[in-house]
């Protein structure tokens, strides 16, 4: 990890802390569900072939934060992320409605 990567991760961490403080400022700890993982791939491309299966050659330097009260909330977040990643054309209201969650 080079110095630019470290600077980037440090700045991302600072922004995550700001988001966490904002949630607390509004006393939304019990109302906000959040899950963040931001990472930088750390690999020396000169030493490996550019293939999807890098194995031990690839590392993810990351920072993360979550505001979840249960494994059920974690599952909801994972389902939302999986669905949105696989089929971006679907309407978020349809997804949330199927889980008993409303944006209203």
C-alpha positions in Angstrom: 0.0 0.0 0.0 1.5 3.3 -1.1 1.2 6.7 0.6 -1.6 7.8 -1.7 -3.6 4.7 -0.8 -3.1 5.3 2.9 -4.1 9.0 2.5 -7.3 7.9 0.7 -8.2 5.3 3.3 -7.6 7.9 6.1 -9.9 10.4 4.3 -12.6 7.8 3.8 -12.4 6.8 7.5 -12.8 10.5 8.4 -15.9 10.7 6.2 -17.3 7.6 7.8 -16.8 9.1 11.3 -18.7 12.2 10.1 -21.6 10.1 8.9 -21.7 8.2 12.2 -21.6 11.6 14.1 -24.5 12.8 11.9 -26.6 9.8 12.8 -25.9 10.5 16.5 -26.5 14.2 16.2 -30.1 13.6 14.9 -30.5 10.7 17.4 -31.3 8.3 14.5 -29.3 5.4 15.9 -32.5 3.4 16.2 -33.9 4.6 12.8 -31.0 4.4 10.5 -29.7 1.2 9.0 -26.3 1.5 7.4 -23.5 -0.7 6.2 -20.4 0.6 4.6 -17.3 -1.2 3.3 -14.8 0.8 1.3 -11.6 -0.7 0.2 -8.6 -0.4 -2.0 -7.2 -3.4 -3.8 -3.6 -3.8 -3.0 -1.8 -5.8 -5.6 1.4 -5.3 -7.6 0.1 -5.9 -11.2 3.7 -6.2 -12.4 4.2 -9.4 -10.3 1.0 -11.3 -11.3 -1.1 -12.0 -14.3 -4.3 -10.0 -14.6 -6.8 -12.7 -13.9 -9.9 -12.8 -11.7 -8.3 -15.5 -9.5 -5.4 -13.8 -7.9 -5.6 -15.8 -4.6 -3.0 -14.7 -2.1 -1.7 -12.0 -4.4 -4.6 -9.7 -3.8 -5.4 -7.8 -0.6 -8.2 -5.4 0.2 -7.2 -2.6 2.5 -10.5 -1.5 3.9 -12.5 0.5 6.4 -16.1 -0.3 7.4 -18.9 0.8 9.6 -22.4 -0.4 10.3 -25.4 0.6 12.3 -27.5 -2.5 12.5 -29.3 -3.9 15.5 -29.6 -7.6 14.5 -28.6 -10.3 12.1 -32.1 -9.8 10.5 -31.2 -6.2 9.6 -27.9 -7.4 8.3 -29.7 -9.8 6.0 -32.0 -7.0 4.8 -29.0 -4.9 3.9 -27.3 -7.8 2.1 -30.5 -8.6 0.2 -30.9 -5.0 -0.9 -27.3 -4.7 -2.0 -27.4 -8.1 -3.8 -30.6 -7.2 -5.6 -29.4 -3.7 -6.6 -26.1 -5.0 -7.9 -27.6 -7.8 -10.0 -30.6 -5.9 -11.4 -30.1 -2.1 -11.3 -33.2 -1.5 -13.4 -35.6 -2.7 -10.6 -37.4 -0.1 -8.6 -36.2 0.3 -5.0 -39.8 0.7 -3.8 -40.6 -2.8 -5.2 -37.7 -4.3 -3.3 -38.5 -2.6 0.0 -42.2 -3.3 -0.3 -41.4 -7.0 -0.6 -39.6 -6.8 2.7 -42.2 -4.8 4.6 -40.2 -1.6 4.4 -41.6 1.7 3.1 -39.8 4.9 2.1 -42.9 7.0 3.1 
